[in-house]
Amino acid sequence: MTIRTLFGYLIGRESAIREIASNRHSLLVGFLFCLSAALARHYDGKYLLREPWFLLAPAAASLLTSSILFFFLYLATSIKARKVLPDFASCYLSFLRLYWMTAPLAWLYGIPYERFLSEVDAAQANVWTLELVSVWRVLLISRAVAILTPSSLFSAFTKIAVPAIGIVFVALSYARMPLIDWMGGVRVPPSVQPVANAYMLVIFYGFFAIIIGGLVWLGLLFVASPESTFEGFRVRQAGNVGKALPILASIVILGFTAALPVTQREQKLRYDVERDLKNNQIKAGLDVLASHRRNEFPPQWSPPPWPEYGEGDKNPSLTEIVKALETRNDVPEWVHSAYQEKLSRYHQYHPSYKP
C-alpha cells in the first residue's frame, strides 16, 4: 500500500478499496491514522495532559460504531442471501480496515477556524466541516460495501446510512446541545445558532429519513439475492505497507504536536477555570481569570456556566459567581462583560428569575 492507494481509496477507487480490505497490515496503519485524527480534533480543544483519553476516544468510538454498522450490514446481507454467511469476525476486521482508513478525512477538523474567523463564521465552518466529513465517510463506506458484497450502490447505501442515522439519533440524545427556539421564546447567541440549526435539521429530516429509510431497508430484505456474499471481505493478500503511509501519519502527528506548546497553555487555563468553577470553588476560578489576559485563554472561549445550553442554576452557580464579582475589583472587564451577558441571557430563558 502506498499514499496513492490511500488517496485512491478516499475517492472511491475500486482497486484501492480491494487492496485495503485484503491487506492485514492496513489495520495497524488505520489505527495510526486514528491517532493522528484524534490529535487533529483535540490539540486545541482539550488539555491533553489531564485528559489524555481523548487521544484514544476516536478509535474507541469507531470500534463501537463500526461494529453496529457491520452487524446490520451482515444481518441484511445474510437475509438477502437466505443463509447465514460465514466468517463474521474476519469480515468485520476487513470492514474495520476500511473504516479506520477514512480517518485522514478527520484532519479537516484540525483547521483552527476560531483563530482567523469571527465567532459566528467559525461555528458555521465547524458545522460545515462536520457535515462534509460525515457525508463523505458514509458515501465512501457505501461504495466499498457495494464493491465487496457485491450489490448496487443504492442497496449498499441503504444498509449503511439507515443504521448510521440511528446511531446519530442516539448520540444526540446524550450530547450537550443548545436550547432550541421551538416557539419563538428562546434566542440562542449567534455563535451557537449554527449548531442549533444543524441539530434541528438532523432531528427533523433525520426522523423522516429513519422512517422512510427503515421501510426501504426492510423492503430490500424481501428481495432474495443469492449472489449477495461477503466474498470481497474474505479475500486476503500478502501485500506489504510501504514506509510512505506511516511517515505521512507521523508527519501529521508531528505537525499538530508542534502547535501544542501554544494551544496547551491556553487549554490548561481553560481547564483550571472550568474545574474550579464546576467544583464551586468560585474564588479560585476567578483568581485564575483575574491573573491572566484574555488572549492567554483559547480564542472565543467564555467561562462557565453557559445559559444557552440550559446551565446557570447548578454548579457553577451563575448567581454566586455574579455576587463574587461584585466584591472584587481585580477581575478584567472582559470577564465582567461576559457574565453580564450570561446573566441577561439566563433571565431571558427564565423570566421568573430574580437576579
GUKOLRO-29736 format. One record per residue: x, y, z of N, C-alpha, C in turn. Coordinates in steps of 0.1 Angstrom, whole numbers, padded with zeros to 4 digits, always signed. Atoms other than C-alpha are relative to their C-alpha. Example, Ala and Ser with C-alpha at 12.3 -4.5 7.8 and 13.67 -1.06 7.14 Angstrom:
<recs>
+0009-0012+0000+0123-0045+0078+0009+0012+0000 -0009-0011+0000+0137-0011+0071-0008+0011+0008 
</recs>
This chain:
<recs>
+0008-0012+0000+0000+0000+0000+0009+0012+0000 -0008-0013+0001+0012+0035-0008-0010+0012+0003 +0008-0012-0002+0000+0071-0004-0010+0000-0012 +0009+0000+0012-0015+0067-0039-0012-0009+0003 +0011+0009-0004-0036+0037-0025-0010+0008+0009 +0009-0007-0010-0049+0059+0004-0008+0010-0007 +0008-0010+0006-0059+0088-0018-0010-0006-0011 +0009+0007+0009-0074+0064-0044-0012-0005+0008 +0011+0005-0008-0094+0049-0016-0010+0011+0004 +0009-0011-0005-0107+0083-0003-0009+0005-0011 +0009-0004+0011-0121+0090-0038-0008-0012-0005 +0009+0011+0003-0137+0055-0040+0005-0009-0011 -0006+0008+0011-0113+0038-0065-0001-0015+0004 +0003+0014-0004-0122+0001-0066+0013-0008+0003 -0013+0007-0002-0086-0012-0068+0005+0003+0014 -0005-0004-0014-0077+0008-0036-0009-0006+0011 +0009+0006-0010-0108-0005-0018+0004-0014+0002 -0003+0014-0001-0099-0041-0025+0014-0002+0006 -0013+0002-0006-0063-0036-0016+0000+0002+0015 +0000-0003-0015-0070-0020+0018-0008-0011+0007 +0008+0010-0007-0097-0045+0027+0007-0014+0001 -0006+0013+0000-0075-0075+0019+0014+0000+0007 -0014-0001-0005-0042-0063+0034-0001+0001+0015 +0001+0001-0015-0039-0073+0071+0008+0011+0007 -0008-0010-0006-0013-0046+0077-0007+0014+0000 +0007-0013+0000-0038-0018+0069-0007+0003+0013 +0007-0002-0013-0054-0023+0103+0009+0008+0009 -0010-0008-0008-0022-0010+0120+0001+0014-0005 -0001-0013+0006-0019+0018+0096-0012+0009+0003 +0012-0007-0003-0055+0027+0101-0001+0005+0014 -0001-0004-0014-0050+0028+0139+0009+0012+0001 -0009-0012-0001-0021+0052+0134-0007+0012-0005 +0007-0011+0005-0043+0074+0113-0011+0005+0010 +0009-0004-0010-0069+0073+0140+0006+0009+0011 -0007-0008-0010-0044+0086+0165+0003+0014-0005 -0003-0013+0006-0034+0114+0141-0013+0008-0001 +0012-0007+0000-0071+0123+0137-0005+0004+0013 +0003-0005-0013-0076+0124+0174+0008+0012+0004 -0008-0011-0003-0048+0148+0177-0005+0012-0007 +0006-0011+0008-0063+0169+0149-0012+0006+0007 +0013-0004-0007-0096+0170+0168+0003+0008+0012 -0001-0004-0013-0083+0178+0202+0012+0008+0004 -0013-0008-0003-0049+0196+0200-0003+0014+0005 +0003-0013-0004-0066+0229+0205-0014+0001+0007 +0013+0000-0006-0098+0218+0223+0000-0007+0014 -0001+0007-0013-0086+0197+0253+0013+0001+0006 -0012+0000-0007-0060+0198+0279+0005-0014+0001 -0004+0014+0002-0043+0166+0269+0008-0006+0011 -0008+0005-0011-0020+0163+0299-0009-0006+0011 +0009+0005-0010-0050+0159+0322-0012-0008-0006 +0011+0007+0007-0074+0145+0296+0005-0009-0012 -0007+0008+0011-0052+0120+0276-0009-0010-0007 +0009+0010+0006-0081+0096+0269-0006+0005-0012 +0006-0005+0012-0093+0119+0242+0008-0004-0012 -0008+0004+0011-0064+0107+0221-0004-0014-0005 +0005+0013+0004-0079+0072+0221-0015+0000-0003 +0015+0000+0002-0116+0083+0220-0005-0003-0014 +0005+0003+0014-0120+0083+0182+0002-0014-0004 -0002+0014+0003-0105+0048+0179-0011-0008+0007 +0010+0007-0008-0128+0036+0207-0014+0002-0005 +0014-0003+0005-0159+0053+0193-0001-0007-0014 +0001+0006+0013-0151+0039+0158-0002-0015+0002 +0002+0015-0002-0149+0003+0172-0015-0002+0003 +0014+0001-0003-0184+0008+0186-0009+0002-0012 +0009-0003+0011-0200+0024+0156+0002-0009-0012 -0002+0010+0011-0183+0001+0131-0006-0013+0003 +0006+0013-0003-0194-0030+0149-0015+0000-0001 +0014-0001+0001-0230-0017+0150-0004+0000-0015 +0002-0001+0014-0229-0008+0113+0002-0014-0007 -0003+0013+0007-0213-0041+0103-0010-0011+0004 +0011+0009-0004-0239-0061+0124-0012+0001-0009 +0012-0001+0009-0267-0046+0104+0003-0003-0014 -0004+0004+0013-0248-0050+0072+0000-0015-0002 +0000+0014+0001-0242-0086+0079-0014-0007+0001 +0014+0005-0001-0278-0092+0090-0007+0002-0013 +0007-0002+0012-0292-0076+0059+0005-0009-0011 -0006+0008+0011-0268-0094+0035-0004-0014+0002 +0003+0015-0003-0274-0128+0052-0015-0003-0004 +0014+0002+0003-0312-0123+0049-0002+0000-0015 +0002+0000+0014-0310-0114+0013+0006-0012-0007 -0006+0012+0005-0287-0144+0006-0008-0012+0004 +0008+0011-0005-0312-0166+0025+0008-0010+0007 -0009+0009-0007-0284-0181+0045+0009+0008+0009 -0009-0007-0010-0261-0173+0074+0014+0000-0007 -0013-0001+0006-0229-0161+0058+0012-0002+0010 -0011+0004-0009-0196-0174+0072+0010+0011+0003 -0012-0009-0003-0165-0157+0088-0004+0014+0004 +0005-0013-0005-0183-0129+0106+0012+0008+0005 -0011-0008-0006-0152-0119+0126+0011+0004-0010 -0010-0004+0009-0127-0119+0098-0005+0010-0010 +0006-0010+0008-0151-0100+0076-0001+0014+0007 +0001-0013-0007-0156-0074+0103+0014+0007+0001 -0013-0006+0000-0118-0069+0105+0003+0007-0013 -0001-0007+0013-0118-0061+0068-0008+0013+0000 +0008-0012-0001-0146-0037+0074+0006+0011+0008 -0007-0009-0009-0127-0021+0102+0012+0006-0006 -0011-0006+0007-0097-0016+0080-0005+0011-0009 +0005-0010+0008-0118+0003+0056-0005+0012+0008 +0006-0010-0009-0135+0022+0084+0011+0009+0006 -0011-0008-0006-0102+0033+0100+0008+0008-0010 -0008-0007+0011-0086+0043+0067-0007+0012-0005 +0006-0012+0003-0112+0070+0064+0004+0011+0010 -0004-0009-0011-0095+0087+0095+0006+0013-0006 -0006-0012+0005-0075+0111+0073-0010+0011-0003 +0010-0010+0002-0107+0129+0065-0002+0009+0012 +0001-0008-0012-0108+0140+0101+0011+0010+0003 -0010-0010-0001-0077+0160+0096-0006+0014-0002 +0006-0013+0003-0100+0187+0084-0005+0006+0013 +0004-0006-0013-0112+0191+0120+0011+0008+0007 -0011-0007-0006-0078+0204+0128+0002+0015-0005 -0001-0014+0005-0083+0237+0109-0005+0009+0011 +0004-0009-0012-0083+0264+0136-0008+0012-0004 +0008-0011+0005-0112+0284+0123-0001+0012+0010 +0002-0011-0010-0115+0303+0156+0011+0010+0000 -0012-0009+0000-0081+0319+0150+0000+0010-0011 +0000-0009+0012-0089+0336+0117-0014+0004-0005 +0013-0004+0004-0127+0338+0115-0008+0006+0012 +0009-0005-0011-0154+0356+0135-0006-0012+0008 +0006+0011-0009-0172+0336+0163-0011-0007-0008 +0011+0006+0007-0202+0331+0141+0005-0008-0012 -0005+0007+0012-0183+0322+0109+0008-0013+0004 -0007+0012-0005-0161+0298+0129-0009-0011+0003 +0010+0010-0004-0191+0280+0143-0006-0006-0013 +0006+0005+0013-0206+0277+0108+0010-0008-0007 -0011+0008+0007-0173+0265+0093+0002-0014+0007 -0001+0013-0007-0171+0238+0120-0011-0009-0003 +0012+0008+0003-0206+0226+0113+0001-0005-0014 -0002+0005+0014-0199+0225+0075+0010-0011-0001 -0011+0010+0001-0167+0206+0081-0005-0014+0005 +0006+0013-0006-0186+0180+0103-0009-0006-0010 +0010+0006+0009-0213+0176+0077+0007-0006-0012 -0007+0005+0012-0188+0172+0048+0007-0013+0003 -0007+0012-0003-0167+0146+0066-0010-0012+0003 +0010+0010-0003-0198+0127+0078-0006-0006-0013 +0006+0005+0012-0214+0125+0044+0010-0007-0009 -0010+0006+0008-0181+0117+0027+0003-0014+0005 -0003+0013-0006-0175+0088+0051-0011-0010-0003 +0011+0009+0003-0210+0073+0046+0000-0004-0015 +0000+0003+0014-0207+0075+0008+0012-0009-0003 -0012+0008+0003-0172+0060+0008-0002-0014+0005 +0002+0013-0006-0181+0031+0031-0011-0007-0009 +0011+0006+0009-0213+0025+0009+0006-0005-0013 -0007+0004+0013-0191+0024-0022+0008-0012+0002 -0008+0012-0002-0168-0001-0006-0009-0012+0002 +0010+0011-0002-0198-0023+0005-0005-0004-0013 +0005+0003+0013-0212-0021-0030+0009-0009-0008 -0010+0007+0007-0180-0034-0044+0003-0014+0006 -0004+0012-0006-0172-0061-0019-0011-0010+0004 +0010+0009-0004-0206-0076-0012-0004-0010-0010 +0002-0013+0007-0214-0071-0042-0015+0003+0000 +0014-0004+0000-0246-0051-0045+0000+0014-0007 +0001-0014+0006-0259-0019-0061+0004+0010+0011 -0003-0011-0009-0248+0014-0046-0012+0004+0008 +0012-0004-0007-0283+0022-0036-0003-0010+0012 +0002+0010-0010-0287-0011-0017+0011+0002+0011 -0011-0002-0010-0253-0006+0000-0002+0012+0008 +0002-0013-0007-0261+0030+0009-0011-0001+0010 +0011+0002-0010-0294+0020+0025+0005-0008+0012 -0005+0009-0011-0277-0008+0045+0009+0008+0010 -0010-0007-0009-0251+0017+0059-0007+0012+0005 +0005-0013-0004-0270+0050+0060-0010-0001+0011 +0011+0001-0009-0301+0039+0079+0005-0003+0014 -0005+0002-0014-0283+0024+0110+0010+0012+0004 -0008-0011-0004-0258+0053+0108-0008+0012+0005 +0009-0010-0005-0286+0078+0112-0006-0003+0014 +0004+0005-0014-0299+0057+0141+0010+0003+0010 -0011-0003-0010-0265+0060+0158+0001+0015+0003 +0000-0015-0002-0266+0098+0153-0011+0004+0009 +0011-0004-0009-0300+0100+0169+0002-0004+0014 -0003+0004-0013-0289+0080+0199+0011+0009+0006 -0011-0009-0005-0257+0101+0202-0005+0014+0004 +0006-0013-0003-0277+0133+0201-0008+0001+0013 +0008+0000-0012-0299+0122+0229+0009+0001+0013 -0009-0001-0012-0268+0121+0252+0009+0012-0002 -0009-0011+0003-0250+0151+0236-0004+0013+0007 +0002-0013-0005-0247+0185+0251-0004+0010-0011 +0005-0008+0011-0269+0206+0228-0006+0013+0005 +0005-0013-0004-0280+0242+0229-0015+0000+0000 +0014-0002-0001-0315+0253+0238-0006+0003-0014 +0006-0002+0014-0338+0253+0207-0012+0009+0001 +0011-0010+0000-0362+0281+0198-0012-0007-0007 +0011+0007+0005-0393+0259+0193-0012+0009-0002 +0012-0008+0000-0420+0285+0200+0003+0015-0001 -0003-0014+0002-0401+0318+0194+0004+0007+0013 -0003-0007-0013-0393+0324+0231+0014-0001+0004 -0014+0001-0003-0357+0314+0231+0009+0004-0011 -0009-0005+0010-0329+0332+0213+0014-0004+0004 -0014+0004-0003-0295+0315+0213+0009+0010-0006 -0009-0009+0006-0264+0335+0207+0003-0003-0014 -0003+0002+0014-0254+0340+0171+0011-0011-0003 -0011+0010+0001-0223+0318+0176-0005-0014+0002 +0006+0014-0003-0245+0289+0188-0010-0003-0010 +0011+0003+0009-0271+0293+0162+0003-0010-0011 -0003+0011+0010-0253+0272+0135-0001-0014+0006 +0001+0013-0007-0251+0243+0160-0015-0003+0002 +0014+0002-0002-0288+0247+0169-0007-0003-0013 +0006+0003+0013-0297+0248+0132+0003-0014-0005 -0004+0013+0005-0278+0217+0124-0007-0011+0008 +0007+0010-0009-0293+0199+0154-0015-0001-0004 +0014+0001+0004-0329+0208+0143-0001-0006-0014 +0000+0006+0013-0320+0198+0107+0001-0015+0001 -0002+0014-0002-0308+0164+0118-0012-0006+0007 +0011+0006-0007-0337+0158+0142-0012+0000-0009 +0012+0000+0009-0364+0169+0117+0001-0009-0012 -0001+0009+0012-0352+0154+0085+0005-0014+0003 -0005+0013-0004-0334+0126+0102-0011-0009+0005 +0012+0008-0004-0367+0114+0117-0007-0006-0012 +0007+0005+0012-0383+0111+0083+0009-0010-0008 -0010+0009+0007-0351+0096+0069+0000-0014+0006 +0000+0013-0006-0352+0068+0095-0012-0007-0003 +0012+0007+0003-0388+0061+0089+0000-0005-0014 +0000+0004+0014-0386+0061+0051+0011-0010-0003 -0011+0009+0002-0351+0045+0051-0002-0013+0006 +0002+0013-0007-0361+0019+0076-0010-0009-0008 +0010+0008+0008-0391+0008+0054+0007-0005-0013 -0007+0005+0012-0368+0007+0023+0010-0011+0004 -0009+0011-0005-0342-0013+0044-0007-0013+0002 +0008+0013-0002-0369-0038+0054-0005-0005-0014 +0005+0005+0013-0383-0039+0018+0011-0007-0008 -0011+0007+0007-0349-0048+0004+0002-0014+0004 -0002+0013-0005-0348-0078+0026-0009-0011-0006 +0009+0009+0006-0378-0093+0009+0004-0005-0014 -0005+0004+0013-0359-0094-0024+0012-0009+0001 -0011+0009-0002-0338-0125-0024+0011+0003-0010 -0012-0003+0009-0303-0121-0038+0011-0010+0004 -0009+0011-0003-0284-0154-0037+0015+0004-0003 -0014-0004+0003-0253-0136-0052+0006+0009+0011 -0005-0009-0011-0251-0114-0021+0010-0009+0009 -0010+0007-0008-0219-0126-0003+0009+0011+0007 -0011-0008-0006-0190-0113+0018+0013-0004-0006 -0013+0005+0005-0165-0128-0005+0010+0010-0002 -0009-0011+0002-0149-0095-0012+0007+0004+0014 -0006-0002-0013-0143-0091+0026+0009-0011+0005 -0007+0011-0005-0128-0125+0029+0014-0002-0008 -0013+0001+0008-0100-0120+0003+0011+0005+0008 -0012-0004-0007-0066-0119+0018+0012+0001-0010 -0012-0001+0008-0034-0106+0001+0012+0002+0009 -0012+0000-0008+0002-0108+0013+0008+0013-0002 -0007-0013+0003+0010-0072+0003+0005+0007+0012 -0006-0008-0011+0032-0050+0024-0005+0014+0000 +0002-0014-0001+0028-0015+0036+0013+0007-0002 -0012-0008+0002+0054+0009+0023+0002+0010+0011 -0003-0009-0011+0071+0034+0045-0008+0013-0001 +0006-0013+0002+0052+0063+0030-0012+0003+0009 +0012-0002-0008+0019+0058+0048+0003+0003+0015 -0004-0004-0014+0034+0056+0084+0007+0013+0001 -0007-0013+0000+0056+0085+0075-0010+0012-0001 +0010-0010+0002+0026+0105+0063-0008+0003+0014 +0007-0001-0013+0007+0098+0096+0009+0007+0010 -0009-0006-0010+0038+0107+0116+0002+0015-0002 -0001-0014+0003+0042+0140+0098-0012+0008+0005 +0012-0007-0004+0006+0149+0105+0000+0001+0016 -0001+0000-0015+0011+0139+0142+0010+0011+0005 -0011-0010-0004+0043+0160+0144-0005+0014-0003 +0005-0013+0004+0026+0189+0127-0010+0006+0011 +0009-0005-0011-0002+0191+0153+0007+0001+0013 -0008+0000-0012+0022+0183+0181+0008+0013+0001 -0007-0013+0000+0042+0214+0171-0008+0011+0006 +0009-0011-0005+0012+0235+0180-0003-0001+0015 +0004+0003-0014+0008+0220+0215+0006+0010+0010 -0005-0009-0010+0031+0244+0233-0009+0013+0001 +0009-0012-0001+0007+0273+0224-0014-0004+0004 +0014+0004-0003-0026+0255+0225-0002-0006+0014 +0002+0007-0013-0020+0235+0257+0002+0010+0011 +0000-0011-0010-0011+0267+0276-0013+0006+0002 +0013-0005-0001-0044+0280+0267-0010-0010+0006 +0009+0010-0005-0062+0248+0274+0002-0003+0015 -0002+0002-0014-0046+0244+0308-0007+0011+0008 +0007-0010-0007-0060+0278+0319-0015-0003-0001 +0014+0004+0002-0094+0268+0304-0004-0011+0010 +0003+0012-0009-0093+0235+0323+0000+0004+0014 -0001-0004-0014-0083+0251+0356-0012+0008+0004 +0012-0008-0003-0111+0277+0354-0013-0008+0001 +0012+0008+0001-0138+0252+0344+0000-0010+0012 -0001+0009-0011-0126+0227+0370-0004+0007+0013 +0003-0007-0012-0127+0253+0398-0014+0004+0001 +0014-0005+0000-0160+0268+0389-0010-0011+0001 +0009+0011-0001-0177+0235+0384+0000-0007+0013 -0001+0006-0014-0165+0223+0418-0004+0011+0010 +0005-0010-0008-0180+0255+0432+0012+0007+0008 -0011-0007-0005-0145+0269+0440+0001+0013-0007 +0001-0012+0008-0155+0303+0427+0012+0009+0002 -0012-0009-0002-0127+0323+0443+0012-0005-0008 -0012+0005+0007-0100+0300+0428-0002+0002-0015 +0002-0002+0014-0116+0302+0394+0001+0014-0004 -0001-0014+0003-0119+0340+0395+0014+0005+0001 -0014-0003-0002-0083+0342+0407+0008-0003-0013 -0007+0003+0013-0071+0325+0375-0004+0010-0011 +0005-0009+0010-0093+0347+0354+0006+0014+0002 -0005-0013-0003-0080+0378+0372+0015+0002-0003 -0015-0001+0001-0043+0369+0368+0005-0002-0014 -0004+0003+0014-0044+0363+0330-0007+0009-0010 +0006-0008+0010-0051+0384+0299-0010-0009-0008 +0009+0007+0009-0079+0374+0275+0006-0009-0010 -0007+0008+0011-0055+0363+0248+0008-0011+0005 -0007+0012-0005-0040+0338+0271-0009-0012+0001 +0010+0011+0000-0072+0317+0270-0003-0004-0014 +0003+0004+0014-0085+0298+0240-0008+0011-0007 +0008-0010+0007-0100+0321+0213-0014-0004+0001 +0015+0001+0001-0137+0327+0215-0006-0009+0011 +0004+0008-0011-0139+0308+0248-0006+0009+0011 +0005-0007-0011-0161+0320+0277-0001-0009+0012 +0000+0009-0012-0160+0307+0313-0014-0005+0003 +0013+0005-0003-0189+0286+0326-0007+0008+0011 +0009+0009+0007-0218+0284+0331-0004+0006-0014 +0005-0005+0013-0234+0286+0296-0015-0001-0001 +0015+0001+0000-0271+0295+0298-0006-0005-0013 +0005+0005+0013-0275+0288+0261-0001-0015-0001 +0001+0014+0000-0270+0252+0269-0008-0005+0013 +0009+0004-0011-0295+0252+0298+0006+0000+0014 -0007-0001-0012-0270+0259+0325-0002+0013+0007 +0001-0013-0007-0270+0286+0352-0005-0002+0014 +0006+0002-0013-0289+0272+0382+0007-0012+0007 -0007+0011-0007-0263+0245+0391+0015+0003+0000 -0014-0003+0000-0226+0243+0397+0006+0001-0014 -0001-0012-0009-0212+0267+0389-0012+0008+0000 +0012-0009-0001-0240+0289+0401+0003+0013-0005 -0002-0013+0006-0243+0319+0380-0002+0011+0010 +0003-0010-0011-0258+0339+0409+0012+0002+0009 -0011-0001-0010-0229+0331+0432+0012+0006-0007 -0011-0006+0007-0204+0340+0405-0001+0015-0001 +0003-0015+0002-0220+0374+0399+0001+0007+0014 -0002-0006-0014-0221+0380+0437+0014+0002+0003 -0015-0001-0003-0184+0372+0439+0006+0011-0008 -0006-0010+0009-0176+0395+0410-0003+0014+0006 +0004-0013-0005-0194+0424+0428+0009+0004+0011 -0009-0002-0012-0169+0421+0457+0015+0002-0004 -0014+0000+0005-0138+0422+0435+0002+0011-0010 -0003-0011+0010-0121+0450+0415+0012-0004-0008 -0012+0004+0007-0092+0429+0401-0003-0008-0012 +0004+0009+0011-0112+0409+0376-0001+0009-0013 +0000-0009+0013-0107+0422+0339-0015+0002-0004 +0012-0004+0005-0135+0439+0322-0007-0010-0009 +0006+0010+0009-0140+0411+0296-0007-0010+0008 +0007+0010-0009-0149+0388+0325-0014+0005+0005 +0013-0006-0005-0175+0412+0339-0010+0001-0012 +0009+0000+0011-0189+0417+0304-0006-0013-0004 +0004+0013+0003-0191+0380+0298-0012-0004+0009 +0010+0004-0010-0211+0374+0330-0012+0009+0000 +0012-0009+0002-0234+0404+0324-0008-0006-0011 +0007+0006+0011-0243+0388+0291-0006-0013+0004 +0005+0013-0005-0247+0354+0307-0013+0002+0009 +0011-0003-0009-0270+0369+0334-0012+0004-0008 +0011-0005+0008-0291+0387+0308-0006-0012-0008 +0005+0012+0008-0294+0355+0287-0008-0009+0009 +0007+0009-0009-0303+0334+0317-0014+0005+0004 +0013-0006-0004-0330+0359+0327-0010-0001-0012 +0009+0001+0012-0344+0357+0291-0006-0014+0000 +0004+0014+0000-0346+0319+0294-0009-0003+0012 +0007+0002-0013-0361+0321+0329-0006+0013+0004 +0006-0013-0003-0384+0352+0331-0003+0002+0015 +0003-0001-0014-0393+0344+0367+0012+0002+0009 -0012-0001-0008-0357+0345+0378+0003+0014+0004 -0002-0013-0005-0349+0374+0400+0015+0002+0004 -0014-0001-0003-0312+0383+0399+0003+0009+0012 
</recs>
